[in-house]
Amino acid sequence: MVSYKSEKDAIIYWTEQLETNPAVSVIAYRNLEKLPTLTTFLNLSPTFGIWSPQLSGGILKQWLTITTNNEKIKLNQPLPIVSFNNSFRLPNEFIFSLDGSFQGKGNYQNIYLSENKFIVNFGIIKSFLNNQLRVELKGNDLFYDSKEGNLLYNKQMELFQVNRFDTRFVELTVRYKFNTAQSKYKGTGAGEKEMNRL
């Protein structure tokens, strides 16, 4: 997949100092004249017996030059994104999944993403009673690596923020499908003749 777009009047976060009091900064929005972006992705999903892997990878590349602290800087570093999802069909109707995703460092709008992010999830599914009962155990962000580092470029200042998200958890889900009542309506549609006429 290859996609190119040039966004006119793209909206970004922007900070400027008040003219009446330069010690006060106001975070608001600003329009860029244009923001050209190229996105490329490759997806592979073969099957090898019980193993069904899916590998997807690509980059998000923009072309942007802004003025910060009276200096022009280019924010053109590509942002790499990769995911590797794995599903295993095991005996006795067990399904095991192990998924990983990676987002590297790069530029997005007027932000430099300064942290690599790598997340690993797993899941185990087992069905019982002719698929009426389904039990699913899921673990999210096993290595507790969901974090962000954002360096935001503005007119006369740079704002750096690091976030660490509490996204690690284990979840157990039990689903049971009840028999649905069969429809007892035996007539024909009252509007069928009219529909055929139309």
Backbone as CSV, one residue per row, in Angstrom:
resi,resn,N_x,N_y,N_z,CA_x,CA_y,CA_z,C_x,C_y,C_z
1,MET,0.849,-1.172,0.000,0.000,0.000,0.000,0.890,1.230,0.000
2,VAL,0.627,2.130,-0.916,1.346,3.399,-0.973,0.309,4.507,-1.070
3,SER,0.448,5.503,-0.215,-0.506,6.608,-0.201,0.250,7.929,-0.045
4,TYR,-0.132,8.906,-0.845,0.457,10.243,-0.728,-0.679,11.253,-0.601
5,LYS,-0.537,12.150,0.350,-1.538,13.208,0.465,-0.854,14.516,0.832
6,SER,-1.439,15.598,0.396,-0.961,16.931,0.752,-2.125,17.650,1.420
7,GLU,-2.047,17.747,2.740,-3.149,18.302,3.527,-3.049,19.823,3.572
8,LYS,-4.059,20.487,3.057,-4.085,21.944,3.056,-4.639,22.450,4.385
9,ASP,-4.012,23.503,4.918,-4.437,24.102,6.195,-4.462,23.066,7.326
10,ALA,-3.455,22.215,7.383,-3.372,21.211,8.458,-3.316,21.900,9.817
11,ILE,-4.015,21.346,10.785,-4.113,21.953,12.123,-3.097,21.298,13.046
12,ILE,-2.272,22.108,13.712,-1.283,21.594,14.666,-1.379,22.381,15.967
13,TYR,-0.894,21.764,17.045,-0.742,22.498,18.306,0.385,23.506,18.140
14,TRP,0.216,24.696,18.722,1.220,25.738,18.579,1.200,26.634,19.805
15,THR,2.390,27.001,20.278,2.515,27.850,21.469,3.176,29.169,21.098
16,GLU,2.555,30.255,21.547,3.135,31.579,21.327,3.071,32.381,22.615
17,GLN,4.034,33.294,22.760,4.067,34.153,23.930,3.137,35.350,23.704
18,LEU,2.511,35.805,24.780,1.669,36.988,24.677,2.529,38.218,24.411
19,GLU,2.078,39.081,23.517,2.833,40.309,23.238,2.878,41.218,24.453
20,THR,1.782,41.237,25.220,1.725,42.112,26.399,2.544,41.575,27.570
21,ASN,2.771,40.238,27.600,3.538,39.634,28.692,4.244,38.391,28.150
22,PRO,5.472,38.543,27.645,6.193,37.414,27.042,6.467,36.248,27.999
23,ALA,6.294,36.464,29.306,6.501,35.384,30.267,5.345,34.386,30.244
24,VAL,4.250,34.760,29.575,3.069,33.893,29.503,2.985,33.282,28.104
25,SER,2.891,31.952,28.056,2.738,31.244,26.776,1.329,30.689,26.670
26,VAL,0.768,30.773,25.485,-0.582,30.282,25.239,-0.501,29.120,24.242
27,ILE,-1.040,27.970,24.654,-1.099,26.815,23.756,-2.425,26.863,23.012
28,ALA,-2.355,26.918,21.705,-3.562,27.005,20.880,-3.349,26.149,19.633
29,TYR,-3.937,26.551,18.534,-3.805,25.833,17.271,-3.289,26.777,16.199
30,ARG,-2.723,26.173,15.179,-2.235,26.945,14.045,-2.458,26.122,12.785
31,ASN,-2.698,26.825,11.686,-2.830,26.146,10.396,-1.513,26.209,9.647
32,LEU,-1.100,25.061,9.128,0.027,25.032,8.197,-0.517,25.247,6.790
33,GLU,0.272,25.862,5.943,-0.187,26.076,4.568,-0.455,24.730,3.894
34,LYS,0.467,23.787,4.049,0.259,22.429,3.543,1.173,21.474,4.289
35,LEU,0.765,20.205,4.318,1.550,19.169,4.984,1.544,17.921,4.099
36,PRO,2.579,17.757,3.237,2.652,16.570,2.388,3.132,15.356,3.189
37,THR,2.480,14.219,2.977,2.804,13.003,3.718,2.757,11.794,2.783
38,LEU,3.773,10.937,2.920,3.819,9.680,2.180,3.722,8.533,3.177
39,THR,2.812,7.593,2.923,2.646,6.417,3.767,2.854,5.178,2.915
40,THR,3.730,4.283,3.349,3.949,3.027,2.634,3.852,1.865,3.620
41,PHE,3.149,0.811,3.223,3.010,-0.361,4.078,3.060,-1.628,3.240
42,LEU,3.651,-2.657,3.812,3.693,-3.978,3.201,3.125,-4.966,4.208
43,ASN,2.211,-5.828,3.738,1.557,-6.781,4.627,1.729,-8.196,4.076
44,LEU,2.212,-9.111,4.909,2.367,-10.515,4.542,1.561,-11.359,5.517
45,SER,0.758,-12.291,4.986,-0.046,-13.142,5.871,-0.142,-14.560,5.329
46,PRO,0.957,-15.316,5.376,0.921,-16.714,4.940,0.358,-17.610,6.044
47,THR,0.191,-18.884,5.734,-0.228,-19.882,6.720,0.692,-21.088,6.600
48,PHE,1.195,-21.550,7.750,2.065,-22.718,7.803,1.462,-23.712,8.800
49,GLY,0.631,-24.609,8.320,0.005,-25.588,9.208,-0.842,-24.913,10.265
50,ILE,-0.465,-25.092,11.532,-1.247,-24.513,12.642,-0.908,-23.039,12.878
51,TRP,0.148,-22.534,12.238,0.651,-21.180,12.487,0.188,-20.234,11.382
52,SER,-0.455,-19.135,11.792,-0.887,-18.100,10.848,-0.250,-16.767,11.258
53,PRO,0.930,-16.460,10.726,1.561,-15.179,11.063,1.057,-14.058,10.155
54,GLN,1.145,-12.853,10.667,0.824,-11.678,9.855,1.854,-10.597,10.181
55,LEU,2.664,-10.273,9.190,3.713,-9.273,9.356,3.343,-8.039,8.550
56,SER,3.361,-6.887,9.212,3.021,-5.637,8.554,4.055,-4.595,8.951
57,GLY,4.559,-3.864,7.979,5.560,-2.843,8.281,5.517,-1.721,7.272
58,GLY,5.905,-0.550,7.733,5.910,0.586,6.819,6.452,1.835,7.484
59,ILE,6.358,2.924,6.748,6.835,4.211,7.263,5.808,5.298,6.966
60,LEU,5.839,6.305,7.816,5.074,7.536,7.612,6.103,8.645,7.454
61,LYS,6.146,9.257,6.286,7.171,10.262,5.986,6.489,11.571,5.587
62,GLN,6.870,12.657,6.257,6.319,13.968,5.934,7.431,14.906,5.504
63,TRP,7.025,16.010,4.866,7.952,17.072,4.490,7.433,18.352,5.108
64,LEU,8.152,18.821,6.141,7.702,20.015,6.856,8.910,20.810,7.340
65,THR,8.892,22.098,7.073,9.901,23.027,7.589,9.182,24.103,8.367
66,ILE,9.583,24.314,9.614,8.976,25.370,10.427,10.071,26.255,10.999
67,THR,9.664,27.418,11.459,10.594,28.360,12.097,10.379,28.313,13.604
68,THR,11.436,27.986,14.335,11.385,27.978,15.790,12.635,28.663,16.312
69,ASN,12.472,29.563,17.267,13.594,30.344,17.815,14.393,31.030,16.698
70,ASN,13.656,31.594,15.736,14.247,32.329,14.606,15.173,31.466,13.749
71,GLU,14.920,30.162,13.739,15.739,29.256,12.944,14.822,28.268,12.223
72,LYS,15.096,28.031,10.959,14.299,27.075,10.192,14.812,25.663,10.452
73,ILE,13.892,24.765,10.792,14.269,23.361,10.999,13.361,22.460,10.161
74,LYS,13.935,21.353,9.713,13.177,20.391,8.921,12.736,19.235,9.816
75,LEU,11.464,18.925,9.737,10.896,17.816,10.502,10.496,16.721,9.512
76,ASN,11.499,16.062,8.934,11.270,15.118,7.842,11.676,13.688,8.168
77,GLN,12.020,13.399,9.436,12.488,12.045,9.755,11.332,11.047,9.671
78,PRO,11.483,9.973,8.872,10.394,8.986,8.728,10.080,8.297,10.051
79,LEU,8.821,7.940,10.217,8.347,7.256,11.423,8.079,5.790,11.064
80,PRO,8.917,4.843,11.547,8.705,3.425,11.207,7.666,2.771,12.123
81,ILE,6.837,1.911,11.527,5.810,1.184,12.268,5.829,-0.272,11.797
82,VAL,5.909,-1.221,12.757,5.941,-2.639,12.425,5.032,-3.400,13.396
83,SER,4.294,-4.377,12.870,3.526,-5.272,13.740,3.726,-6.706,13.270
84,PHE,3.771,-7.632,14.230,3.951,-9.045,13.920,2.974,-9.830,14.789
85,ASN,1.866,-10.249,14.173,0.818,-10.972,14.891,0.887,-12.454,14.531
86,ASN,0.724,-13.305,15.536,0.836,-14.750,15.352,-0.360,-15.452,15.981
87,SER,-0.952,-16.361,15.220,-2.077,-17.147,15.716,-1.755,-18.624,15.511
88,PHE,-1.968,-19.435,16.554,-1.679,-20.872,16.499,-2.956,-21.645,16.828
89,ARG,-3.384,-22.520,15.906,-4.538,-23.392,16.148,-4.018,-24.713,16.715
90,LEU,-4.266,-24.922,18.009,-3.733,-26.082,18.717,-4.804,-27.166,18.837
91,PRO,-4.406,-28.382,19.205,-5.403,-29.448,19.388,-6.444,-29.075,20.440
92,ASN,-7.581,-29.783,20.410,-8.696,-29.566,21.344,-9.267,-28.161,21.267
93,GLU,-9.215,-27.575,20.064,-9.839,-26.269,19.790,-9.269,-25.141,20.646
94,PHE,-7.997,-25.205,20.944,-7.304,-24.094,21.588,-6.745,-23.178,20.502
95,ILE,-6.830,-21.893,20.716,-6.202,-20.903,19.835,-5.302,-20.026,20.702
96,PHE,-4.029,-19.959,20.330,-3.057,-19.143,21.061,-2.570,-18.021,20.152
97,SER,-2.485,-16.818,20.680,-1.996,-15.690,19.874,-0.882,-14.968,20.627
98,LEU,0.100,-14.503,19.875,1.206,-13.723,20.417,1.491,-12.607,19.422
99,ASP,1.245,-11.373,19.839,1.327,-10.227,18.934,2.331,-9.204,19.456
100,GLY,3.055,-8.619,18.539,4.001,-7.565,18.888,3.863,-6.381,17.948
101,SER,4.055,-5.191,18.475,4.019,-3.984,17.640,5.153,-3.054,18.047
102,PHE,5.702,-2.358,17.051,6.836,-1.461,17.278,6.581,-0.147,16.551
103,GLN,6.839,0.939,17.257,6.831,2.264,16.632,8.141,2.945,16.985
104,GLY,8.896,3.341,15.961,10.195,3.938,16.184,10.138,5.453,16.332
105,LYS,11.308,6.037,16.378,11.433,7.489,16.508,11.220,8.143,15.146
106,GLY,10.675,9.355,15.168,10.462,10.074,13.919,9.596,11.292,14.131
107,ASN,9.289,11.983,13.035,8.501,13.214,13.102,7.055,12.979,12.715
108,TYR,6.175,13.674,13.446,4.750,13.712,13.132,4.283,15.144,13.370
109,GLN,3.834,15.810,12.312,3.496,17.233,12.369,4.693,17.999,12.926
110,ASN,4.497,18.850,13.950,5.620,19.610,14.507,6.173,18.946,15.773
111,ILE,6.070,17.611,15.817,6.508,16.848,16.986,7.592,15.854,16.571
112,TYR,8.614,15.726,17.419,9.579,14.650,17.258,9.265,13.599,18.311
113,LEU,8.888,12.390,17.886,8.621,11.292,18.800,9.957,10.651,19.151
114,SER,10.396,10.854,20.387,11.776,10.538,20.774,11.943,9.198,21.472
115,GLU,10.872,8.417,21.591,10.960,7.126,22.272,10.515,6.006,21.338
116,ASN,11.262,4.895,21.342,10.796,3.689,20.679,9.742,3.029,21.561
117,LYS,8.697,2.500,20.927,7.625,1.852,21.687,7.450,0.429,21.168
118,PHE,7.558,-0.544,22.069,7.435,-1.950,21.697,6.442,-2.602,22.648
119,ILE,5.364,-3.152,22.099,4.298,-3.724,22.922,4.064,-5.176,22.511
120,VAL,3.956,-6.058,23.513,3.694,-7.481,23.280,2.421,-7.873,24.014
121,ASN,1.504,-8.535,23.282,0.243,-9.023,23.845,0.124,-10.525,23.588
122,PHE,-0.659,-11.221,24.420,-0.914,-12.636,24.174,-2.382,-12.935,24.446
123,GLY,-2.837,-14.064,23.930,-4.218,-14.477,24.172,-4.350,-15.983,24.033
124,ILE,-5.244,-16.580,24.817,-5.580,-18.001,24.724,-7.099,-18.102,24.688
125,ILE,-7.623,-18.828,23.689,-9.067,-18.990,23.529,-9.387,-20.475,23.493
126,LYS,-10.432,-20.865,24.209,-10.890,-22.261,24.199,-12.409,-22.250,24.130
127,SER,-12.952,-23.061,23.196,-14.403,-23.174,23.049,-14.880,-24.513,23.600
128,PHE,-16.101,-24.509,24.191,-16.716,-25.701,24.748,-18.160,-25.801,24.251
129,LEU,-18.768,-26.955,24.437,-20.198,-27.167,24.170,-20.594,-26.733,22.765
130,ASN,-19.876,-27.247,21.754,-20.168,-26.905,20.351,-20.150,-25.396,20.112
131,ASN,-19.137,-24.752,20.640,-18.920,-23.301,20.469,-19.967,-22.431,21.159
132,GLN,-20.782,-23.002,22.040,-21.726,-22.162,22.786,-21.020,-21.433,23.931
133,LEU,-19.993,-22.067,24.509,-19.237,-21.470,25.614,-17.826,-21.162,25.119
134,ARG,-17.389,-19.944,25.348,-16.051,-19.523,24.900,-15.343,-18.823,26.059
135,VAL,-14.132,-19.282,26.357,-13.321,-18.690,27.429,-12.073,-18.086,26.795
136,GLU,-11.779,-16.842,27.150,-10.636,-16.137,26.558,-9.807,-15.476,27.661
137,LEU,-8.515,-15.780,27.659,-7.559,-15.149,28.573,-6.647,-14.266,27.743
138,LYS,-6.528,-12.997,28.120,-5.771,-12.042,27.319,-4.822,-11.250,28.209
139,GLY,-3.584,-11.081,27.753,-2.605,-10.252,28.457,-2.145,-9.131,27.548
140,ASN,-2.095,-7.931,28.071,-1.764,-6.754,27.265,-0.504,-6.072,27.794
141,ASP,0.383,-5.661,26.884,1.607,-4.927,27.218,2.419,-5.665,28.293
142,LEU,2.844,-6.892,27.956,3.504,-7.758,28.939,4.758,-7.149,29.539
143,PHE,5.530,-6.401,28.747,6.803,-5.858,29.228,6.692,-4.412,29.698
144,TYR,5.453,-3.915,29.827,5.200,-2.571,30.372,6.042,-1.525,29.642
145,ASP,5.902,-1.498,28.313,6.749,-0.630,27.507,5.946,0.396,26.706
146,SER,4.726,0.672,27.135,3.913,1.664,26.440,4.284,3.050,26.963
147,LYS,5.128,3.746,26.198,5.588,5.061,26.624,5.712,5.965,25.410
148,GLU,5.770,7.256,25.676,5.915,8.243,24.612,6.867,9.337,25.065
149,GLY,7.649,9.837,24.126,8.442,11.031,24.365,8.138,12.010,23.242
150,ASN,7.608,13.157,23.578,7.190,14.130,22.577,7.977,15.433,22.734
151,LEU,8.702,15.809,21.676,9.378,17.101,21.643,8.598,17.974,20.676
152,LEU,7.886,18.945,21.227,6.983,19.797,20.453,7.680,21.114,20.135
153,TYR,7.865,21.374,18.838,8.517,22.602,18.404,7.467,23.699,18.226
154,ASN,7.777,24.890,18.764,6.876,26.032,18.684,7.652,27.265,18.224
155,LYS,6.988,28.413,18.279,7.597,29.625,17.739,8.879,30.011,18.476
156,GLN,8.810,30.092,19.807,9.975,30.530,20.573,10.305,29.594,21.731
157,MET,9.786,28.405,21.676,10.076,27.472,22.763,9.925,26.041,22.261
158,GLU,10.554,25.127,22.991,10.411,23.698,22.746,9.836,23.068,24.002
159,LEU,8.820,22.251,23.820,8.144,21.621,24.947,8.395,20.117,24.874
160,PHE,9.013,19.565,25.930,9.332,18.122,25.939,8.505,17.443,27.019
161,GLN,7.823,16.371,26.643,6.965,15.663,27.587,7.158,14.163,27.409
162,VAL,7.305,13.449,28.533,7.429,11.994,28.516,6.208,11.412,29.214
163,ASN,5.538,10.469,28.551,4.364,9.804,29.118,4.649,8.316,29.239
164,ARG,4.233,7.749,30.358,4.291,6.291,30.516,2.877,5.848,30.862
165,PHE,2.338,4.927,30.050,0.939,4.545,30.195,0.817,3.229,30.944
166,ASP,-0.190,3.155,31.799,-0.440,1.952,32.577,-1.374,1.050,31.768
167,THR,-0.817,0.377,30.764,-1.632,-0.425,29.864,-1.404,-1.927,30.045
168,ARG,-0.652,-2.319,31.064,-0.415,-3.742,31.308,-1.555,-4.306,32.137
169,PHE,-2.204,-5.350,31.614,-3.291,-5.979,32.359,-3.517,-7.397,31.839
170,VAL,-4.210,-8.199,32.653,-4.652,-9.536,32.265,-6.168,-9.543,32.379
171,GLU,-6.835,-10.121,31.374,-8.297,-10.070,31.322,-8.837,-11.456,31.006
172,LEU,-9.864,-11.872,31.744,-10.523,-13.148,31.505,-11.961,-12.862,31.079
173,THR,-12.358,-13.412,29.923,-13.706,-13.194,29.394,-14.365,-14.548,29.164
174,VAL,-15.604,-14.689,29.667,-16.394,-15.906,29.453,-17.670,-15.505,28.728
175,ARG,-17.924,-16.164,27.569,-19.129,-15.863,26.782,-19.936,-17.146,26.595
176,TYR,-21.242,-17.008,26.714,-22.127,-18.137,26.459,-23.213,-17.697,25.491
177,LYS,-23.407,-18.461,24.415,-24.439,-18.145,23.424,-25.693,-18.948,23.748
178,PHE,-26.779,-18.256,24.040,-28.049,-18.909,24.282,-28.764,-19.140,22.954
179,ASN,-29.609,-20.178,22.911,-30.381,-20.431,21.697,-31.362,-19.293,21.490
180,THR,-31.376,-18.772,20.291,-32.316,-17.695,19.985,-33.626,-18.306,19.515
181,ALA,-34.729,-17.670,19.874,-36.054,-18.172,19.495,-36.215,-18.104,17.988
182,GLN,-36.798,-19.148,17.414,-37.049,-19.169,15.981,-38.240,-18.271,15.668
183,SER,-38.192,-17.635,14.522,-39.296,-16.772,14.116,-40.531,-17.616,13.826
184,LYS,-41.701,-17.208,14.369,-42.946,-17.938,14.151,-43.791,-17.289,13.066
185,TYR,-43.292,-16.249,12.444,-44.043,-15.561,11.398,-44.051,-16.417,10.140
186,LYS,-45.249,-16.741,9.632,-45.358,-17.632,8.488,-46.011,-16.954,7.293
187,GLY,-46.393,-15.717,7.416,-47.077,-15.036,6.319,-46.094,-14.517,5.280
188,THR,-46.636,-13.863,4.280,-45.796,-13.240,3.263,-45.779,-11.751,3.508
189,GLY,-44.780,-11.091,2.980,-44.663,-9.650,3.181,-45.838,-8.912,2.550
190,ALA,-46.463,-8.031,3.337,-47.632,-7.304,2.830,-47.267,-6.411,1.666
191,GLY,-46.013,-5.947,1.609,-45.619,-5.030,0.539,-44.893,-5.717,-0.601
192,GLU,-44.872,-7.067,-0.599,-44.109,-7.782,-1.618,-44.639,-7.521,-3.022
193,LYS,-45.975,-7.507,-3.170,-46.580,-7.265,-4.490,-46.224,-5.877,-4.989
194,GLU,-46.248,-4.919,-4.081,-45.919,-3.532,-4.466,-44.456,-3.398,-4.827
195,MET,-43.576,-4.109,-4.089,-42.136,-4.068,-4.399,-41.869,-4.652,-5.781
196,ASN,-42.551,-5.767,-6.119,-42.374,-6.375,-7.432,-42.848,-5.439,-8.534
197,ARG,-43.929,-4.705,-8.244,-44.428,-3.759,-9.236,-43.395,-2.664,-9.521
198,LEU,-42.734,-2.183,-8.450,-41.741,-1.127,-8.617,-40.493,-1.664,-9.305
